[in-house]
Amino acid sequence: FKDPERLLITPGLRVTPVRIVDELDTISFDPRIIARAKVVKGGFVKAATGIYSQPPQSFEAYHPNPDIRTELVNERAWTSTLGYEQQLTQGLSVELEVFTKDLDNLIVSNRELQSLSTDQFNTNEGVGRVKGLEFMLRQAAINQTFGWVSYTLSKSERRDYPDSEWVLFDFDQTHILTVVGGYKLPYGIEASGRFQYVTGNPYTPYAGGVYDIDQNFYTAFSSGDTNSERLPSFVALDLR
């Protein structure tokens, strides 16, 4: 384009071949595109969409029988974002962005497993969905004061099997707030601090379990739905 400051479109393609000897061969083709357009003085609309793939981990593809090669394929996410960025003053900018993710081919345990010696341990039956928004107010380090405020609101869910209920991901965090500030003092000295608040991760409550002495293993009994409760929120204050 003649004027990349006004409109810039960047397409791309990532090709990822993966081979785990005697267990797995996969290849992914991930097209992506990013666009950025200037709409007013100091204001830009940004958009992006694309596919992101993750190959099975070695322990997911492992099978003790060397004659069994896994039929797993790469986990995949279609990610899209739309946002607006505005330059307020020199070094001070604000940005708001919404995002969605549609996930499929998530690797889950094979609940139809009949024989450890012949059946595949894992399958690609899982799906997921993520949505949310991000806000950032940032002061660049062009004078004595610098820092930013960022906030993310999101929800991430997954369904492991076609007839399963939607549940929260293990690392779903509804609110993430970060405040960073700093000041440049004379003689090269710099003072800064960071405050962070993060919603606690979900977990499944358990009422107890039965100990299998032969296998040295506990079988737990749930007292609630999967990931129906949360750990306490995480709060941190760092001074530097």
C-alpha positions in Angstrom: 0.0 0.0 0.0 1.2 3.5 -0.8 0.2 4.8 2.7 0.9 2.2 5.4 0.3 4.8 8.0 -3.4 4.9 6.9 -4.0 1.3 6.1 -1.8 -1.7 6.7 -2.9 -5.3 6.0 -0.5 -8.2 6.9 -1.5 -11.7 5.8 0.5 -14.7 6.9 0.7 -18.5 6.9 2.3 -20.7 9.6 3.2 -24.3 8.6 4.1 -26.6 11.5 5.1 -30.3 10.9 5.6 -32.4 14.0 6.9 -35.9 14.2 7.2 -38.1 17.4 9.1 -41.2 16.3 6.9 -44.3 16.1 3.9 -42.5 17.6 2.7 -39.4 15.7 3.0 -37.4 12.5 1.0 -34.2 12.1 1.2 -31.0 10.0 -0.9 -27.8 10.4 -1.5 -24.9 8.0 -2.5 -21.8 9.9 -3.6 -18.8 7.9 -3.7 -15.4 9.6 -4.4 -11.8 8.7 -4.0 -8.5 10.6 -5.3 -5.1 9.6 -4.8 -1.7 11.0 -6.6 1.5 9.7 -6.2 5.1 10.7 -9.7 6.6 11.1 -9.0 9.9 12.9 -5.9 11.8 14.0 -4.2 9.5 16.4 -7.0 6.9 16.2 -6.7 3.4 14.8 -9.1 0.5 14.3 -7.4 -2.9 14.5 -8.6 -6.3 13.6 -7.1 -9.7 13.3 -8.3 -13.3 12.7 -6.5 -16.6 12.2 -6.0 -20.2 13.1 -3.6 -21.3 15.8 -2.7 -25.0 16.2 -1.0 -27.0 18.9 0.3 -30.5 18.3 -0.4 -33.3 20.8 2.2 -33.5 23.6 4.4 -36.6 23.7 2.6 -38.0 26.8 -0.7 -37.6 25.0 0.5 -39.5 22.0 2.3 -42.2 23.9 1.2 -45.8 23.7 3.1 -48.8 25.3 2.3 -51.0 22.3 4.8 -49.9 19.5 2.4 -51.2 16.9 -0.2 -48.6 17.8 0.3 -45.2 16.2 -2.0 -42.5 17.6 -4.6 -41.0 15.3 -4.6 -37.7 17.1 -4.6 -34.4 15.2 -3.5 -31.0 16.3 -5.7 -29.0 18.7 -7.0 -25.9 17.0 -8.2 -22.4 17.8 -9.8 -19.8 15.5 -9.1 -16.5 17.2 -10.5 -13.1 16.2 -10.0 -9.6 17.7 -11.4 -6.2 17.0 -10.1 -3.1 18.8 -9.6 0.7 18.8 -6.5 2.6 19.9 -6.4 6.4 20.5 -3.4 8.5 21.2 -4.5 11.1 23.7 -1.4 13.1 24.3 2.3 12.6 23.7 3.1 9.2 25.1 -0.4 8.6 26.6 -2.7 6.2 24.8 -5.9 4.2 25.5 -6.9 0.9 23.8 -10.0 -1.3 24.0 -10.2 -4.7 22.3 -12.8 -7.5 22.2 -11.8 -11.1 21.4 -13.3 -14.5 20.7 -11.8 -18.0 20.4 -13.5 -21.1 19.0 -11.5 -24.2 19.9 -11.9 -27.7 18.5 -10.0 -31.0 18.4 -9.2 -30.6 22.1 -7.5 -33.8 23.4 -9.4 -35.7 26.0 -9.2 -39.2 27.4 -10.9 -42.0 25.4 -14.0 -43.0 27.4 -14.6 -45.8 24.9 -11.3 -47.4 25.9 -11.8 -51.2 26.0 -8.2 -52.5 26.0 -5.0 -50.8 27.1 -3.0 -52.9 24.6 -5.0 -52.1 21.5 -7.1 -48.9 21.9 -6.1 -45.3 21.6 -5.7 -43.6 25.0 -6.9 -40.1 23.9 -9.2 -38.6 21.3 -9.9 -35.2 19.8 -13.5 -34.9 20.9 -13.2 -31.8 23.0 -14.3 -28.3 22.0 -14.1 -24.9 23.7 -15.1 -21.3 23.5 -13.6 -18.1 24.9 -14.8 -14.5 24.8 -13.8 -11.3 26.5 -12.5 -7.8 26.3 -9.3 -6.0 27.2 -8.7 -2.3 28.2 -5.4 -0.6 28.6 -4.4 3.0 29.5 -0.6 3.5 29.0 1.8 6.3 29.6 5.1 5.7 27.7 8.4 6.3 29.4 9.1 9.6 27.6 9.3 11.8 30.7 9.7 11.2 34.5 6.4 9.4 34.9 5.4 6.1 33.2 3.1 3.2 33.7 -0.2 1.6 32.6 -3.5 0.3 33.8 -4.8 -2.9 32.1 -8.0 -4.9 32.7 -9.2 -8.1 31.1 -12.8 -9.5 31.4 -13.1 -13.0 30.0 -14.9 -16.4 30.2 -13.5 -19.7 28.9 -15.5 -22.9 28.7 -15.0 -26.4 27.3 -17.0 -29.4 26.5 -15.0 -32.7 26.4 -17.6 -34.9 24.7 -20.6 -34.2 22.4 -23.1 -35.2 25.2 -21.3 -33.4 28.0 -22.2 -30.1 29.7 -20.1 -27.0 29.2 -17.7 -26.3 32.1 -15.1 -23.7 32.9 -11.5 -24.3 31.9 -9.2 -25.1 34.8 -7.4 -21.7 34.3 -10.4 -19.5 33.7 -10.0 -16.1 35.3 -12.9 -13.7 35.1 -11.1 -10.5 36.1 -7.5 -9.6 35.7 -6.5 -6.0 36.8 -2.9 -4.7 36.7 -1.7 -1.3 37.7 1.9 -0.3 37.1 3.5 3.0 37.8 7.0 4.4 38.0 9.0 7.6 38.4 12.5 8.4 37.3 14.6 10.1 40.0 17.9 11.9 39.5 21.2 10.0 39.2 19.7 7.1 37.2 17.5 6.0 40.1 14.0 4.7 39.3 11.1 3.9 41.7 8.1 1.8 40.6 5.4 -0.5 41.8 2.8 -2.9 40.6 -0.6 -3.9 41.9 -2.4 -7.0 40.5 -5.8 -8.6 41.2 -6.8 -11.9 39.6 -9.9 -14.0 40.0 -9.1 -17.4 41.6 -9.0 -20.4 39.4 -12.1 -22.8 39.4 -11.9 -26.2 41.0 -14.2 -29.2 41.6 -15.1 -29.7 45.2 -14.6 -33.2 46.6 -16.1 -34.9 49.7 -13.5 -37.5 50.1 -12.1 -40.7 48.5 -11.4 -44.4 48.8 -7.8 -45.7 48.9 -7.0 -48.6 46.6 -4.1 -50.3 48.5 -3.2 -52.5 45.5 -2.7 -49.6 43.2 -1.6 -47.0 45.8 -4.2 -44.6 44.4 -7.2 -42.6 45.8 -10.5 -42.5 44.0 -12.2 -39.2 44.8 -15.9 -38.5 45.2 -17.1 -35.1 43.9 -19.5 -33.1 46.1 -20.4 -30.7 43.3 -20.2 -30.0 39.5 -16.9 -29.8 37.6 -15.1 -26.5 38.3 -18.2 -25.2 40.2 -16.2 -23.4 42.9 -13.2 -21.0 42.9 -10.1 -20.5 44.8 -9.7 -17.2 46.6 -8.7 -14.2 44.5 -5.0 -13.5 44.0 -3.8 -10.0 45.1 -0.2 -8.8 44.9 1.6 -5.5 45.5 5.2 -5.2 44.5 7.5 -2.2 45.1 10.8 -1.8 43.4 
